[in-house]
Every structure is written in C-alpha cells, then in structure tokens.
Amino acid sequence: MGDVSGVVDSENGKIEWRFDAESNTVFIRGNGKIKDFLGEPIFSTEYNPNWEQREDEPDYRIYPYITKDVGGEYESSYCVYMVRNAPWVASCFSNLVIEKGIVSIGSAAFYGCNNLKTVTLPDGLESIGRSAFQDCSGIKEINLPDGLKIIEESAFQGCGIKKLVLPDSVQTVGNMALPNDSEISISAKFAITREMFCTSDFSRTKILRRSTDWAEL
C-alpha cells in the first residue's frame, strides 16, 4: 500500500491523518478530539446470532464484553457494541504519531490494530476514550503524557503492555481499562481497584505506589 491521507470530522473542525508507507506510520494532526467510532451498547444475557458481522455492513464489527455484577462476582454477560472502523485502520500500520493539538482520543479509534507497535501521544492530551486501543496486542509499552486526566473503560484492554506509568494528573480510570497481567507502576492520587483490569487472575499484577513499595491487589 502506498501513501494515503484523509480528514475526519471533529468537534473543533477537521482532523487530518496521513499514512507514510516508507516508515509504516500513521500521523494524526489537528485540534480537539478524534471522533468516537463506537456505537451505543446493546445489553443481553443471551447470545444473538444477529450480532455477527453481515456482508452488507463491512465497516462494522460487533463484540461482547465480560462484565461484573453488583454482588462482586465476575460473570459472563453480553454488552455488545457496534464499531465503525476508523479510516486509518485499513493501512495496517506499525507506528502511530498523534501530534500536539489533539486533546482527546475518541472511542475505538484504534480498536483492533494488531500490527500497531509504537504509539507517540502528544503533550496536552487529556482523555483516552473507551476501547481506544483495545486488542492492540502488538503494543508492548506506551508513555502517557503529563496532563492526561481520563482513561475510559477498556482503553488498553487486550494490549501487550508490560509496564505502564500513570501520571499524577490522571483522575479517572474506567473498568477494564488497564492491560492484563502486567507490572503496573502507579503514581496517582486515587486507589487502584480490580475493576480497572480485565482479568480475575492477579498473580502477575503488581502495583508500585512508591519507588520501593510494591502492593498486591
């Protein structure tokens, strides 16, 4: 695939994106928020065959969630979302550079980009949306910028990240937002809970609250 470029609408105008084939990199620039690509959820306790991708809707994917009941026990239930592929997904890129000016990454913006390995996030980024990097299994590390405030539900679910540092600026982390079975280094002003991870096995998960003090979940 050769170089490709385009624009997507945003709340503050247009977001420009460009795929550079030589470096296998997607560059995104503009002001404001990268739009949401995740539809409203469908809740059900039973599987519905109509959720499967249909040939007449190639731009949509539908997938289930594992949710936690109010009694504190994990159980399987269906929370199904319709996902419209972002235009850059077809580029099968390995590197992502989001430039300064972007303050929010919308839901499912890079969902399922399995070839993605390196991510550069800009100063001034304030929020990462639901499922923004979900199932990007090739990402092994990512630097979150100071000033980031919100990490929404499932943002890094299914990523291959082994170590993650949350800046002091982070105020909210959604359910299942953090990667599984990782060594997570925490520098934050809030409590880290099991609900923030998409796993029931915490044998390989550690929380570093201070430089020499490890805590188990």
Backbone bond lengths (Angstrom), bond angles and torsions (degrees), N, CA, C in turn:
res aa  C-N    CA-C-N  psi(-1)  N-CA   C-N-CA  omega(-1)  CA-C   N-CA-C  phi
1 M - - - 1.455 - - 1.527 109.63 -
2 G 1.334 116.84 135.25 1.451 121.61 178.19 1.514 111.52 -85.32
3 D 1.334 115.61 -171.50 1.452 120.77 178.92 1.534 109.81 -63.46
4 V 1.340 115.13 140.24 1.460 121.66 179.58 1.523 107.73 -136.68
5 S 1.329 117.32 146.19 1.462 120.42 177.21 1.520 109.47 -146.65
6 G 1.324 115.11 165.71 1.450 119.27 179.10 1.513 110.78 -177.07
7 V 1.313 115.54 -176.05 1.465 121.85 178.06 1.525 108.54 -134.34
8 V 1.331 115.62 150.68 1.460 121.50 172.57 1.522 107.73 -129.91
9 D 1.307 115.60 149.64 1.461 120.24 178.87 1.524 110.37 -68.52
10 S 1.307 116.13 148.94 1.456 121.89 173.27 1.516 108.44 -140.19
11 E 1.326 115.73 172.49 1.456 119.46 -179.14 1.522 111.70 -66.55
12 N 1.329 116.79 -21.91 1.463 121.15 -177.81 1.533 112.52 -112.36
13 G 1.318 116.98 21.03 1.453 119.04 -179.80 1.513 111.90 125.46
14 K 1.317 116.50 -126.05 1.442 121.91 -176.66 1.532 110.88 -118.03
15 I 1.326 115.42 143.41 1.459 122.68 171.85 1.524 107.25 -108.57
16 E 1.312 117.18 123.86 1.457 121.98 179.91 1.533 109.62 -95.28
17 W 1.326 115.93 140.77 1.453 119.78 175.43 1.530 109.53 -135.35
18 R 1.319 114.10 150.88 1.469 119.84 -177.89 1.514 109.55 -146.02
19 F 1.334 116.08 131.38 1.464 122.08 174.92 1.514 109.18 -101.86
20 D 1.334 115.71 119.03 1.458 122.23 177.19 1.520 108.76 -97.53
21 A 1.328 116.68 109.99 1.462 121.04 -173.84 1.523 112.68 -66.09
22 E 1.325 117.28 -35.32 1.464 120.18 -176.72 1.529 111.43 -63.05
23 S 1.321 116.56 -42.27 1.468 120.34 -179.72 1.532 112.53 -97.30
24 N 1.334 115.85 -2.67 1.473 121.92 -178.49 1.533 111.00 54.77
25 T 1.338 115.41 45.37 1.456 122.30 -173.22 1.523 111.09 -125.42
26 V 1.317 115.69 138.40 1.459 121.70 170.36 1.523 108.44 -101.47
27 F 1.335 115.94 127.04 1.465 122.77 176.21 1.527 108.02 -108.15
28 I 1.328 116.63 133.97 1.460 121.04 178.69 1.519 108.24 -126.52
29 R 1.338 115.38 130.59 1.452 120.05 -178.76 1.518 110.01 -139.07
30 G 1.333 115.78 160.76 1.456 121.04 179.29 1.511 110.12 144.87
31 N 1.310 116.24 -165.03 1.455 121.75 -179.94 1.521 109.98 -128.41
32 G 1.322 115.90 135.98 1.453 120.23 176.27 1.508 113.15 99.87
33 K 1.316 116.23 -138.03 1.461 123.05 -170.72 1.517 112.39 -108.65
34 I 1.337 115.76 134.55 1.463 120.36 165.20 1.523 106.55 -70.46
35 K 1.297 118.81 128.83 1.462 123.69 -170.18 1.527 112.63 -61.96
36 D 1.339 115.63 163.03 1.457 122.53 175.07 1.527 109.86 -78.52
37 F 1.341 114.89 142.12 1.466 120.34 176.13 1.527 111.23 -120.80
38 L 1.328 116.28 12.32 1.455 121.99 -177.16 1.519 109.68 -112.33
39 G 1.336 116.37 128.32 1.450 120.59 179.93 1.516 112.44 -81.32
40 E 1.324 115.90 -178.77 1.457 121.10 178.28 1.530 109.81 -71.34
41 P 1.334 117.41 145.48 1.461 120.27 -175.90 1.524 113.48 -74.18
42 I 1.325 114.80 153.35 1.462 123.27 171.39 1.527 106.16 -113.70
43 F 1.325 118.58 122.81 1.455 122.13 -178.13 1.520 110.19 -102.88
44 S 1.329 116.18 136.95 1.458 120.61 178.84 1.520 109.54 -160.96
45 T 1.315 116.79 148.83 1.465 121.12 175.63 1.521 111.48 -93.04
46 E 1.335 118.00 -7.58 1.459 122.07 -179.78 1.516 110.39 -125.15
47 Y 1.325 115.69 147.35 1.467 120.82 179.32 1.525 110.28 -72.15
48 N 1.326 115.19 138.33 1.453 121.36 -179.22 1.532 108.75 -119.78
49 P 1.354 118.70 117.62 1.475 120.83 -179.62 1.524 113.37 -57.00
50 N 1.314 117.93 -23.04 1.465 121.00 179.86 1.525 112.51 -67.27
51 W 1.348 117.23 -11.58 1.453 120.35 177.65 1.524 112.40 -73.88
52 E 1.323 116.79 -18.48 1.465 119.73 -177.66 1.521 109.98 -64.02
53 Q 1.341 114.92 148.17 1.461 120.24 179.60 1.520 110.21 -61.61
54 R 1.314 116.04 133.47 1.455 121.29 179.77 1.527 110.46 -102.74
55 E 1.313 115.39 148.42 1.461 120.23 -176.19 1.518 112.32 -61.33
56 D 1.337 116.52 -27.25 1.456 118.81 -178.16 1.529 112.00 -85.94
57 E 1.332 117.77 1.64 1.462 121.78 177.57 1.528 109.54 -132.01
58 P 1.333 118.80 65.11 1.469 121.64 -174.15 1.519 113.90 -68.99
59 D 1.319 117.72 -16.21 1.458 120.05 -177.83 1.527 113.22 -89.29
60 Y 1.328 116.22 6.22 1.457 119.34 -176.66 1.523 110.82 -119.64
61 R 1.339 114.84 143.54 1.460 121.89 171.09 1.519 107.78 -129.32
62 I 1.301 116.14 145.62 1.449 120.30 -178.95 1.519 108.11 -127.37
63 Y 1.319 117.54 134.46 1.459 120.27 -175.21 1.525 110.71 -146.13
64 P 1.338 117.47 153.09 1.465 121.72 -178.89 1.515 112.22 -90.73
65 Y 1.302 115.54 161.72 1.453 122.74 173.46 1.530 109.18 -116.40
66 I 1.323 115.54 158.77 1.454 121.24 167.22 1.523 106.37 -103.06
67 T 1.307 116.66 124.03 1.456 120.01 -176.13 1.523 110.88 -115.95
68 K 1.310 116.57 167.04 1.460 123.00 -176.52 1.524 108.40 -113.87
69 D 1.335 116.31 131.21 1.458 118.03 -177.49 1.523 110.67 -82.03
70 V 1.315 116.25 171.16 1.460 121.00 -174.11 1.519 112.15 -71.86
71 G 1.321 117.83 -16.47 1.451 120.72 179.77 1.510 114.25 -80.26
72 G 1.314 117.58 -5.48 1.454 120.85 177.52 1.507 114.35 95.96
73 E 1.343 118.32 1.48 1.457 121.38 179.12 1.526 109.56 -105.43
74 Y 1.355 115.85 142.75 1.454 120.65 178.26 1.529 109.67 -80.40
75 E 1.308 116.27 135.66 1.452 120.65 175.34 1.519 108.81 -146.05
76 S 1.333 115.27 156.41 1.459 120.22 -179.50 1.525 109.83 -83.35
77 S 1.305 115.95 127.00 1.456 120.95 172.95 1.522 107.24 -148.14
78 Y 1.294 117.12 157.03 1.445 121.33 -174.02 1.521 111.85 -94.79
79 C 1.319 113.95 124.45 1.461 121.65 172.05 1.520 104.74 -129.73
80 V 1.297 116.91 95.46 1.453 122.72 -166.15 1.522 110.89 -101.69
81 Y 1.329 114.96 131.49 1.462 121.36 -179.56 1.524 110.01 -117.43
82 M 1.320 115.72 145.21 1.451 121.36 173.20 1.526 107.42 -95.28
83 V 1.327 116.65 123.70 1.459 122.01 -174.89 1.520 110.02 -114.55
84 R 1.325 116.06 120.92 1.463 119.80 172.92 1.518 108.71 -92.30
85 N 1.318 116.40 126.53 1.460 120.17 -178.64 1.517 111.35 -61.77
86 A 1.320 115.92 133.02 1.462 120.32 170.94 1.532 108.74 -67.07
87 P 1.321 118.32 150.98 1.471 120.38 -173.70 1.523 114.11 -62.24
88 W 1.327 118.11 -26.11 1.468 120.46 -178.15 1.526 113.09 -80.80
89 V 1.332 118.09 -12.08 1.462 120.74 -176.61 1.523 111.55 -60.10
90 A 1.326 117.71 -36.90 1.459 121.59 -177.49 1.527 113.10 -65.41
91 S 1.336 117.63 -14.24 1.460 120.84 -177.67 1.528 112.79 -75.41
92 C 1.344 117.94 -14.07 1.470 121.91 -179.82 1.526 111.23 49.75
93 F 1.313 116.60 49.51 1.453 122.62 -174.19 1.520 111.57 -82.05
94 S 1.343 116.02 158.16 1.463 122.10 179.58 1.519 112.70 -103.48
95 N 1.323 117.02 -22.99 1.459 121.68 -175.14 1.523 110.02 -128.72
96 L 1.328 115.37 144.53 1.448 121.27 -179.55 1.521 109.29 -131.78
97 V 1.334 116.44 129.37 1.460 122.25 176.16 1.526 107.69 -125.30
98 I 1.323 116.45 113.29 1.453 121.55 174.94 1.522 107.41 -101.80
99 E 1.309 116.35 121.74 1.457 120.69 -171.24 1.523 112.39 -88.03
100 K 1.321 115.94 161.72 1.454 122.94 -178.71 1.523 110.41 -58.80
101 G 1.312 115.59 139.09 1.460 121.71 -174.85 1.513 111.27 120.27
102 I 1.349 116.21 -28.65 1.453 121.38 174.74 1.527 108.05 -80.75
103 V 1.323 117.32 122.21 1.464 120.62 -177.11 1.526 112.34 -107.45
104 S 1.331 117.61 -12.62 1.454 120.00 -178.42 1.527 109.92 -150.99
105 I 1.335 115.88 136.48 1.465 122.28 175.83 1.517 107.21 -102.84
106 G 1.321 116.97 120.73 1.460 121.92 -175.19 1.509 113.41 -71.69
107 S 1.318 115.56 168.59 1.457 122.06 -177.43 1.527 111.37 -62.67
108 A 1.356 114.57 137.29 1.467 122.80 175.56 1.525 113.91 57.93
109 A 1.326 117.11 23.76 1.468 119.99 -176.72 1.526 112.51 -62.59
110 F 1.330 116.98 -30.92 1.475 120.97 -179.90 1.521 110.50 -129.95
111 Y 1.300 115.21 25.39 1.469 121.31 -178.09 1.533 111.25 -57.58
112 G 1.324 115.84 128.92 1.455 120.88 173.76 1.510 115.62 73.86
113 C 1.336 118.56 16.81 1.476 120.98 177.31 1.525 108.65 -81.24
114 N 1.321 116.17 80.25 1.465 121.81 -172.18 1.517 113.56 -66.02
115 N 1.332 117.58 -25.34 1.464 120.51 -178.72 1.524 112.77 -82.06
116 L 1.331 116.37 -11.05 1.459 120.72 -177.15 1.528 110.71 -68.95
117 K 1.332 115.81 127.82 1.468 120.87 -177.06 1.517 113.13 -120.34
118 T 1.322 118.79 -38.80 1.461 120.86 -179.13 1.521 110.06 -122.41
119 V 1.333 115.30 140.27 1.460 121.70 -178.80 1.518 108.68 -132.49
120 T 1.329 116.43 127.80 1.464 122.13 174.58 1.512 108.36 -113.20
121 L 1.332 115.68 117.44 1.460 121.56 -179.05 1.523 109.81 -103.54
122 P 1.330 118.20 147.85 1.466 120.86 -173.00 1.526 113.55 -87.63
123 D 1.308 115.32 154.62 1.462 120.32 166.47 1.529 107.66 -61.89
124 G 1.305 116.24 142.49 1.457 119.87 -178.73 1.518 113.98 95.12
125 L 1.342 117.36 -7.94 1.461 120.07 176.67 1.527 109.11 -68.36
126 E 1.343 116.98 130.00 1.461 121.31 -175.26 1.518 113.87 -110.47
127 S 1.327 117.76 -27.16 1.462 118.57 -177.04 1.524 111.67 -149.14
128 I 1.335 113.98 147.52 1.464 122.81 175.48 1.518 106.52 -120.73
129 G 1.322 117.31 120.40 1.451 122.92 -170.07 1.510 114.84 -76.54
130 R 1.321 113.93 172.11 1.463 121.94 -179.59 1.524 111.39 -57.18
131 S 1.327 115.45 129.28 1.472 122.49 176.56 1.523 113.05 59.04
132 A 1.335 117.80 23.06 1.466 120.63 -175.09 1.524 111.93 -58.43
133 F 1.335 117.58 -40.77 1.463 121.79 179.38 1.526 111.05 -121.17
134 Q 1.312 116.97 24.67 1.460 119.73 -177.86 1.524 111.64 -61.72
135 D 1.341 115.33 137.15 1.465 123.13 177.59 1.522 113.08 62.47
136 C 1.320 117.34 25.37 1.469 121.27 169.53 1.530 106.99 -88.62
137 S 1.315 115.62 74.62 1.464 120.82 -169.83 1.518 113.53 -67.51
138 G 1.316 117.35 -16.73 1.463 120.36 -179.06 1.518 113.78 -79.70
139 I 1.334 118.19 -13.21 1.465 120.84 179.67 1.522 109.15 -77.26
140 K 1.327 117.25 116.79 1.459 122.22 -179.44 1.526 112.33 -100.70
141 E 1.325 116.93 -23.62 1.454 120.60 176.88 1.527 108.72 -153.42
142 I 1.338 114.41 155.61 1.455 119.85 178.51 1.524 107.67 -155.95
143 N 1.312 116.06 137.44 1.466 121.56 178.29 1.524 108.89 -98.96
144 L 1.315 115.32 119.15 1.457 120.57 178.32 1.521 109.09 -90.29
145 P 1.322 118.32 128.60 1.465 120.61 -174.11 1.526 113.20 -74.66
146 D 1.315 115.95 149.48 1.460 120.80 170.74 1.523 108.71 -59.04
147 G 1.298 116.13 140.16 1.464 120.79 -177.48 1.513 112.46 103.53
148 L 1.352 116.92 -15.74 1.465 119.95 177.02 1.530 108.92 -65.06
149 K 1.337 116.92 131.08 1.465 120.99 -175.01 1.524 113.50 -112.26
150 I 1.321 117.09 -36.20 1.463 120.30 -170.53 1.530 110.31 -129.96
151 I 1.336 116.18 130.20 1.462 123.32 170.35 1.519 105.74 -121.05
152 E 1.311 117.19 110.21 1.450 120.64 -172.52 1.525 112.65 -82.80
153 E 1.308 114.88 172.65 1.462 123.77 -176.05 1.532 112.49 -49.82
154 S 1.335 115.63 131.59 1.474 123.53 173.64 1.525 113.66 63.67
155 A 1.320 117.93 18.50 1.470 120.55 -175.78 1.525 112.54 -56.13
156 F 1.339 117.33 -41.80 1.464 121.17 -178.52 1.528 111.70 -119.40
157 Q 1.306 117.16 19.63 1.461 121.08 178.93 1.522 110.40 -61.28
158 G 1.326 116.93 130.68 1.454 120.84 177.67 1.512 114.49 81.15
159 C 1.332 118.28 5.98 1.466 120.95 175.10 1.527 109.95 -79.24
160 G 1.326 116.33 161.11 1.458 120.86 179.71 1.513 113.22 -94.23
161 I 1.322 117.32 19.25 1.463 122.35 -176.31 1.523 110.20 -64.45
162 K 1.328 116.22 131.82 1.458 121.59 -179.35 1.516 112.90 -104.59
163 K 1.307 117.63 -19.07 1.456 120.49 177.98 1.519 108.20 -148.98
164 L 1.319 115.06 133.91 1.456 119.89 -175.84 1.519 109.41 -140.87
165 V 1.304 116.48 130.17 1.459 121.85 178.09 1.523 108.72 -108.74
166 L 1.327 116.34 121.92 1.457 120.57 176.29 1.521 109.15 -92.46
167 P 1.329 118.39 123.27 1.470 120.84 179.12 1.527 111.46 -62.81
168 D 1.316 115.83 157.85 1.468 120.90 177.57 1.521 111.98 -59.61
169 S 1.317 117.12 -23.74 1.468 121.13 -176.44 1.525 113.16 -72.04
170 V 1.354 117.57 -18.45 1.466 120.45 -176.60 1.521 109.81 -65.33
171 Q 1.335 115.78 128.36 1.462 122.47 -177.55 1.525 112.73 -110.96
172 T 1.340 116.54 -27.51 1.463 120.81 -174.80 1.525 110.19 -139.84
173 V 1.344 116.05 133.09 1.460 122.48 172.57 1.520 107.21 -127.86
174 G 1.324 117.29 122.50 1.457 121.76 -176.76 1.515 113.10 -77.42
175 N 1.332 115.58 170.15 1.456 121.52 177.48 1.525 111.17 -59.93
176 M 1.315 116.26 137.18 1.471 123.85 176.19 1.525 112.39 58.97
177 A 1.326 116.79 24.32 1.469 120.45 -176.10 1.518 112.68 -78.49
178 L 1.330 118.09 -26.11 1.459 121.88 -173.24 1.523 111.13 -96.20
179 P 1.336 117.89 151.27 1.464 121.60 -177.51 1.526 111.91 -66.53
180 N 1.328 115.46 157.69 1.458 122.00 -176.68 1.518 111.98 -80.19
181 D 1.325 116.56 152.08 1.459 123.32 168.28 1.514 112.68 46.59
182 S 1.303 117.22 48.55 1.454 121.96 -176.06 1.520 110.94 -119.09
183 E 1.311 114.45 158.84 1.460 120.21 170.61 1.522 105.91 -88.63
184 I 1.318 116.13 104.73 1.455 120.73 -172.70 1.522 109.80 -102.78
185 S 1.304 116.61 120.14 1.459 121.77 178.04 1.521 109.27 -96.09
186 I 1.328 115.45 120.10 1.451 120.96 -172.47 1.519 111.37 -111.13
187 S 1.320 115.24 129.12 1.461 121.71 169.22 1.510 105.95 -134.85
188 A 1.333 115.65 87.66 1.458 119.76 -171.89 1.518 109.87 -149.26
189 K 1.325 115.63 167.04 1.458 121.37 -175.87 1.520 112.37 -102.72
190 F 1.334 117.38 21.52 1.447 120.98 -179.57 1.519 109.53 -138.38
191 A 1.326 116.67 164.31 1.462 121.45 -179.08 1.528 109.98 -79.16
192 I 1.320 115.79 139.98 1.460 122.00 174.99 1.522 108.03 -92.62
193 T 1.332 117.33 126.77 1.458 121.79 -175.43 1.526 110.98 -118.84
194 R 1.326 115.60 163.27 1.466 121.16 179.62 1.524 112.12 -60.79
195 E 1.324 116.61 -31.60 1.464 120.35 -177.54 1.523 112.78 -62.77
196 M 1.336 117.00 -18.59 1.463 120.77 -178.94 1.532 112.40 -78.41
197 F 1.347 117.06 -8.48 1.458 121.77 -178.33 1.522 109.94 -114.42
198 C 1.333 116.72 146.04 1.464 120.90 177.39 1.522 109.32 -94.76
199 T 1.311 116.48 65.80 1.458 121.59 178.94 1.512 108.79 -163.64
200 S 1.324 116.55 154.49 1.464 121.16 172.19 1.515 110.48 -108.92
201 D 1.348 116.57 -1.38 1.460 122.08 179.26 1.525 108.34 -110.90
202 F 1.312 116.27 109.56 1.458 121.33 -176.82 1.532 112.23 -106.33
203 S 1.335 115.67 21.90 1.467 119.35 -176.40 1.521 112.08 -65.79
204 R 1.330 117.65 -24.91 1.469 120.37 -179.70 1.526 112.53 -112.21
205 T 1.333 116.07 14.60 1.461 120.49 -179.14 1.518 109.97 -107.80
206 K 1.316 116.35 126.27 1.455 121.48 177.84 1.522 109.53 -128.54
207 I 1.310 115.38 149.83 1.455 121.14 179.36 1.522 108.15 -116.43
208 L 1.309 116.81 121.03 1.454 121.90 177.39 1.524 108.28 -98.66
209 R 1.316 116.13 105.41 1.458 120.25 -178.89 1.526 111.38 -88.52
210 R 1.335 115.78 -31.19 1.457 121.03 174.55 1.519 106.90 -135.86
211 S 1.289 117.73 171.01 1.463 121.55 -172.13 1.519 113.62 -59.24
212 T 1.332 118.50 -26.80 1.465 120.62 -177.22 1.517 113.14 -126.37
213 D 1.327 118.34 13.84 1.450 121.46 -174.23 1.510 110.62 -122.59
214 W 1.350 115.82 103.34 1.456 120.42 177.32 1.505 110.35 -92.18
215 A 1.312 117.39 140.68 1.459 122.15 178.32 1.529 109.13 -126.40
216 E 1.318 116.70 141.71 1.454 121.42 177.27 1.517 109.00 -92.90
217 L 1.337 115.89 147.87 1.467 119.95 174.88 1.519 109.22 -75.68
